[in-house]
Amino acid sequence: KSVKNISANTQVHYYKVFHHCLNSAVIDEIITSNPMDKIKNEEKPKRRRTERAFLTIDELKILSQTDFHNATLKKAFLFSCFCGLKKGKVGKMELHMTQQKTQEILSLPLSKEALKQLPVRGKVPDTEKVFKGLISLGRTNEILPKWAAKAGIQKHITFHSARHTHATMMITLGADLYTVSKLLG
């Protein structure tokens, strides 16, 4: 279809995964040595530092007041900005989630601003998605920057930017770094 370059950080990720697979093959005695061990450091893909995009409180206010053609995505993105969530179960006034890295289960109170973004729901089974009809993450990350540009915000935001926005907002409002770290997992 078309040639698309792989980003430097994706190259590093692929390299590490493939290297790990070959190491496993050595351990399982499928091959005698990992040929990737012969690659010189200067020839290995290098990770590039990436900018962590986030919205300031003022930018978040502007964005929330800017019309957006996808109301479900708008609410889901703003909800994530106010609670830092990407996945979890939403109760009446709290969020239930399992930390991805530690598998620790957390129940966190939701702010008034986060609750405002939730769609009106009756009795919803735990398995049902809160934001029904949400488009794919790839498509989401294509159109979020257009909404930001419409609001006059010159930042390339993605859905993950909502987590950074939440963390930055918490620190700006006085939360300590340890608490923010724990809440975001």
Secondary structure, 3 states (H helix, E strand, C coil): CCCCCCCHHHHHHHHHHHHHHHHHHHHCCCCCCCHHHHCCHHHCCCCCCCCCCCCCHHHHHHHHHCCCCCHHHHHHHHHHHHHCCCCCEECCCEEEEECCCCCCEEEEECCHHHHHHCCCCCCCCCCCCCCCCCCCHHHHHHHHHHHHHHCCCCCCCCCCHHHHHHHHHHHHCCCCHHHHHHHHC
